[in-house]
Amino acid sequence: MRIIFFGPPGSGKGTQADRMSKRYNLHHLSTGLLLREEIQKNSELGKRIRKIVESGHLVDDAIVNEEVFSKVKEYDRFLLDGYPRNLIQAEDLDDYLEEEKKPLSGAIFITIPDTEVIERLSGRLTCSRCGFTGKQPMYHSGDACIRCGTALIERNDDRTEVIEQRLVHYHDLTKHLEKYYNDRLLIIDGMGTVDQVTLRLEEALSIWE
């Protein structure tokens, strides 16, 4: 099985992708984590990525493709989380997988309303090392991450005004993906508890087992 997960920020795709990768023995490749790791290295590429992210824009296709393809090449079974984000990336991915003789099984689209995205992300605190997230007031800026001990921070791209801008970019760039994947696409309602969404996903993914 080789699948992709996409959906708006805060849709829970990272959590569900982690569950599905364990359930179906897939290598979970999170583009967000790959890019955060590059930022953490403070490399020249990482500095460029940080500037783009903090401005509320998406990292350009060439950078993301380079990161993703270098990882996809290593595995036969994988789950891509948060990639592709637009039609160009989707076409580039299909071309690359065709060359590698690893055709994509399909795409999962987790949907939630924009109002829910803003509610979920506003006041969110994130671990810059492992990606763990927690909401205020349960967690506070500077608290130690419960997974790795790194201090939690409020990312600039989780401020309300930046979230709204991210949503504009998201809808503009991903509106063509549903049409592109067509009969390879499964749309999943992302509302409800984490376990409820997991059950919906397991039922949907059974067609690709």
N, C-alpha and C positions, 0 to 999 in steps of 0.2 A: 504494500500500500504506500502510495506517495500522494500526499494531500496538502492543501494550503488552507489556512484559516484567515479570514479577514472580517473586519467589522470596525465600527467607530471606536475611538479611544474610550476606554472605560467599559467596554462591552463584556469584559470578562474572558476575552478570547485567549489571553495568556494562561489563565487558570485552567480553562477547559482544554487548551492545547496540551498542557502538562499532563492532565488526567488521561486524555486520549492517547498520548504518546506512550504512557505506561500501560494502558489497557491493551493497545495493539502492538506493543514492542516497536515503536517508531522513534527515530532520533529526532528530538525536539529542537528545531533551529529557530530561535527567536531573533528577528532582525533588530528589535529594540535592544536586546541584551548585547548583541554583537556590536552595535554602534556605541552603547554605553561603555563597553569594555575598551573600545578605541579611545573614547573620551577620557576614561580613567587613566589610560597610558600617557595621556597628554602629548601624544605624537602630533606632528604637523597636521595629519589627517584628522586626528581627534579634535584639534583646535578648530579646524574648519567645520567639523560636524557640530561642535558645541555652539558656535556662532549661529549656525543655521537653525538649530533646535531652539535656542533661546529667543530667536526672532519670531518663533511661532510657525516657521515654514518647514517643509519636508526636505529631507536630505536628497540630493539629486540622484537620478537613476544610475549613473556610471559608478558612483561610490557604493551604492547599495548592491548593485549587480556583482561587483567585484567581491564584496564581503560574502554574499550568498553563494555564488558559484564555487568559490574556493572550499566551502563547507559541503555543499550538495555533492560535489565530486567524490567525497569520501564515503558516502553511504548509499545503499540500495533502497532502504526503507526510511522514509523521513516525513516529518510534519513541519511545514513552514508556517510560522506564526507572524502575521503582520506584513507579509510579502506574497505576491506583488501588491503595490498600492495603486497602480494605474495601468492603463492599457499597454503602454510601451513596455513596462516591466513584465507584464503577463506574456506578451509576444516574445520578448527576449528569453524568458524562462522556458517557454515551450520549445523555442529554437535550440536552446542549450540542452534541454533534456532529450530532445530528438537526437542530437549529436551523440549524447552519452547513452542512447538507447535505454532511457529510463522515463517512459511517458508518464505524465501526471494522471493519477486515478480520478481526481476531481477536486472541487473547491467547496469549502464550507463558509457560508456568510451568516454571522451572528448579528442579529439586528436588535437595537434598542432605540427609543426616541431621543432626540437631541436634549430635551429637558432632563432626561435621566442621565445622560452623559455628563451634563454640567453638575448635577446633584452628586454623582459618584466621584467626580474628579476634584471638585472644589474642596480645599482644605485637606487634600491628600498629601501624605508624607511618604517619601520614597528612600530606599536604601540605594545609594549610588553604586554599591559593590555587587549585590546579588539581585536587586530589583524588587525586593519585598516592599509592599505598600500597606499603609495603615491610615486610618482617618482620625482627624482631630474630632473631639477632645480625648478620645481613648489614648492616642499617642501625641507626643509633643515634639516640636523641632529640637533636635539634639539627643533625643532618646536613643538608646542602643537598639539596633535591629535585633529582633528575636531569633533570627537565623544565623547571622554572622558577626554581630556586635558592632558593626559600623554605624556611625551616627545617622539618624534619619534627617532628611532635609525636605523643604518644600521646593520642588522644581519650578523654575520660572514658567515652564510650559503648562503648569497646573493651576495658574492663576485664571480667574473667570474670563477676563478679556482675551487672554491667549487661547483658552479652550474654545471660545466662540470663533476665533480666527482659524483655529485648527479644524473646526467642523466645516467651515466654509471651504477650506482647501480639500478636506476629506471628501465631501460630497462632489466637488468639482472634478476631482481626480479619479474617483472610484465608480462614478455613475455608469461608466461603460463596461465595468467588469461583469456585471450580471448578464449583459447581452453577450459578452465575449465567451463566457464559460457555458452559458445556455444549458444544454443537457448534461453538463458535467458539474452543475451547481446545485447544492442543497442549501436552502434557506432555513435557518433555525432561529426561533424566538428566544432572545437572550434575557427576557424578563422572568422574574421568579427567583427561587433559591438556586444556589449553585448546583445542588443535587438534582433539582428539576431539569435544569438545562443539560446536565450530564446525561440524564436518562433520554432526553430528546436526541442528543448527539449519538448515543449508542444505538438507538433504534435506526437513525438515519445512516450511520456508517456501516451497518450490517450488510448493505448492498455491495460494499467494496472488500469485504473480508475474503 
